[in-house]
Amino acid sequence: MSVLNQMVSSATNFLFGLYLVRNLPPVEFGLYGIGFAITLFYAGIGNAMFLTQMVVHIPNKAAEDREPYAARICLIMMLFCLVTAFLLVVLVYAGGYFSEWLHKYHHLAIAIIAASTTILAKDFFIRHCYTLRKEIRALWVNTAVALFLGVFCIVLDMVLPDGNSESYLLLYGLSNGAGVLVGYVLVQIPLRQLDRSRLFPDLVELWSGGKWAAMTVFFYFLRTQAHTLITASLLGPVGVAHLNASRMFVTPAVMLTPALSQVLMPRLATLRAFDPRKVNAAGMMFTLGLLSISIVYSLLLLFFLEDIVPFVLGDQYDTPFILVLFWCLLTVVLALRNGMEMVLQILRRFRVLTLLNTISAIIALASVYGMILVFGISGAITGITIGEVVLVLGCFFVSGRDEADRRKI
């Protein structure tokens, strides 16, 4: 059930990206890519502050307090969404009076805010379903997102054939909003019965690990989206469009690894509560599995690439073999990073992860900038790969040192 659930989620995002790359002009597809990167940053901060903390702390809660605890986290997260959305909307409209650039893109900014908040809210119900080991409910939520997104796209094509980046970001946000409603109906979070006096202690607990996890996400965003940020500044939206178009070929493998991590993370958190010594071994097996999947996928992709390119991109893009090869190499490195980073999250090594992500983000930004100046678009992929390799080596070092310390005990 978990695998089917993640297949629906991954397929939805992949097919929507495939639809956009074939139907949007490169400039609009590039703007969509920039906007979507921002939504990932917002949702990543929220996941780190609230959802990841909920997953790692809930095994230590009394059985009768786990549902009320999830309800309190849900309320805290919703307040975060409402407050930040309000402040960002005010900032966008106020800034439009002083910045011509911000005024030009204020509709795109509003669509980004809507998509960001609904994605985070939907992620809560997905994570909570995994925590409850009721993946069938998560499947319904993801299926609702997919169905509503498909219907919204059909309606938009009939009403507004020349859709743009902001309209599709808004549709993506609306479809995730529908997933939130479905999740709320299915999960039945007891918001009305929660003990509000416990909200502040929960918030303090979230902050203790969440501040480090949020800082990790910030530097994670800089590292993983360095190619988008710097390509946008040096080559503009069209450069981002060509970069993201070539990335479409590895998207299924890239999206599969964090999706599978969501399935395994609650189980490893439970394992940590009973026997922390087994977490590293289980995490290593998972990492090797991810690595095997990425290698096999990359080899098959490169072998059939010539036949796949016209089907995926149509006639708007020319994707050289070397770009896809570099994305495949990055995919293999990401498999290693996802598995090893997840183990450190389960072991609540958030401060160490923050330090490692800071170092790798700085290296990635510098590498992407330098590589783009020398090699063009392909240099962006090489630069972020260098940053990921640094993080993998850091995680490997920390895990090895922790294992050695446990053997001494």
Protein Blocks (a to p, Z undefined) as FASTA:
>chain_A
ZZmmmmmmmmmmmmmmmmmmmmpcfklmmmmmmmmmmmmmmmmmmmmmmmmmmmmmmmmp
cfklmmmmmmmmmmmmmmmmmmmmmmmmmmmmmmmmmmmklmmmmmmmmmmmmmmmmmmm
mmmmmmmmmmnopaklmmmmmmmmmmmmmmmmmmmmmmmmpacfklmmmmmmmmmmmmmm
mmmmmnopafklpcfklmmmmmmmmmmmmmmmmmmmmmmmmmmmmmmmmmmmmnojmlmm
mmmmmmmmmmmmmmmmmmmmmmmmmmmmmmmmmommlmmmmmmmmmmmmmmmmmmmmmmm
mmmmmmmmmmmnommbccdfklmmmmmmmmmmmmmmmmmmmmmmmnopmklmmmmmmmmm
mmmmmmmmmmmmmnommlmmmmmmmmmmmmmmmmmmmmmmmmmmmmmZZ
